[in-house]
Amino acid sequence: MLYVIYSEDVADSLPLRKQARPDHLARLHQLQEQGRLIIAGPCPAIDSPAPGEAGFTGSLVIAEFESLQEAQAWADSDPYIAAGVYQKVIVKPYIQAVP
């Protein structure tokens, strides 16, 4: 089943993001290689595809997991959590209706 993982950043998270980004992306690429990643990316803090020093307010991942528990465990082990980037992470089942 698909799950949505929505994570909200702490204030001024950009330096923390930069530090943990390679490990964070490696996990996403692994999901992609397994054919389980639908979409993933950050939410810019300003209305721009290149927010620069404004940074980001959170991230969204939609991916396939065997269960809610597996999705939650995957989310809980994100390098951004260990680095203190995220203040809140929500994991919910998701049904893709379109396309």
C-alpha positions as CSV (number, residue, x, y, z in Angstrom):
1,M,0.0,0.0,0.0
2,L,1.0,3.6,-0.5
3,Y,1.8,5.9,2.5
4,V,2.3,9.6,2.7
5,I,5.0,10.9,5.0
6,Y,4.8,14.6,5.7
7,S,7.5,16.1,7.9
8,E,7.7,19.6,9.3
9,D,11.1,21.2,9.9
10,V,12.3,23.0,13.0
11,A,13.0,26.7,12.6
12,D,16.2,27.6,10.7
13,S,16.7,24.0,9.6
14,L,18.8,24.7,6.5
15,P,22.3,24.1,8.0
16,L,21.0,20.8,9.5
17,R,19.5,19.8,6.2
18,K,22.7,20.5,4.3
19,Q,24.7,18.3,6.7
20,A,22.3,15.2,6.5
21,R,21.2,15.6,2.9
22,P,23.5,13.0,1.3
23,D,22.3,10.2,3.6
24,H,18.7,11.4,3.4
25,L,18.8,11.3,-0.4
26,A,20.5,7.9,-0.5
27,R,17.5,6.3,1.3
28,L,15.2,7.9,-1.2
29,H,17.2,6.7,-4.1
30,Q,17.1,3.2,-2.6
31,L,13.3,3.3,-2.5
32,Q,13.3,4.6,-6.1
33,E,15.6,1.7,-7.3
34,Q,13.2,-0.7,-5.6
35,G,10.3,0.8,-7.6
36,R,8.5,1.9,-4.3
37,L,8.9,5.7,-4.5
38,I,6.1,7.7,-6.1
39,I,7.3,11.2,-5.3
40,A,9.5,13.0,-2.8
41,G,10.7,16.5,-2.2
42,P,11.0,19.5,0.1
43,C,8.6,22.3,0.7
44,P,10.3,25.7,0.2
45,A,9.8,28.4,2.8
46,I,9.1,30.9,0.1
47,D,7.2,30.8,-3.2
48,S,10.2,29.8,-5.3
49,P,11.8,26.7,-6.7
50,A,15.1,27.9,-5.4
51,P,14.5,29.3,-1.9
52,G,18.2,29.9,-1.2
53,E,18.9,30.9,2.4
54,A,15.1,31.0,3.1
55,G,15.3,27.2,3.3
56,F,12.5,24.8,3.7
57,T,9.6,24.1,6.0
58,G,9.2,20.4,5.5
59,S,9.2,17.4,3.2
60,L,6.8,15.1,1.5
61,V,7.3,11.4,0.5
62,I,4.8,9.1,-1.0
63,A,6.1,5.5,-1.2
64,E,5.0,1.9,-1.1
65,F,5.4,-0.1,2.1
66,E,4.1,-3.4,3.4
67,S,2.3,-1.8,6.3
68,L,1.8,1.4,8.3
69,Q,4.3,0.1,10.9
70,E,6.9,-0.4,8.2
71,A,6.3,3.1,6.8
72,Q,6.5,4.6,10.3
73,A,9.8,2.7,11.0
74,W,11.3,3.9,7.7
75,A,10.2,7.5,8.5
76,D,11.6,7.2,12.1
77,S,15.0,6.2,10.8
78,D,15.4,9.2,8.4
79,P,18.8,10.9,8.8
80,Y,16.9,14.2,9.0
81,I,15.4,13.0,12.3
82,A,18.8,12.1,13.7
83,A,20.2,15.5,12.6
84,G,17.3,17.4,14.3
85,V,15.8,18.7,11.0
86,Y,12.2,17.5,11.6
87,Q,10.1,18.6,14.6
88,K,7.1,16.5,13.5
89,V,6.5,13.6,11.2
90,I,3.1,12.3,10.1
91,V,2.7,8.9,8.4
92,K,-0.7,8.0,6.9
93,P,-2.1,5.4,4.4
94,Y,-2.7,6.9,1.0
95,I,-4.7,5.9,-2.0
96,Q,-3.7,7.4,-5.4
97,A,-6.8,8.3,-7.3
98,V,-5.3,10.3,-10.2
99,P,-3.4,9.7,-12.4
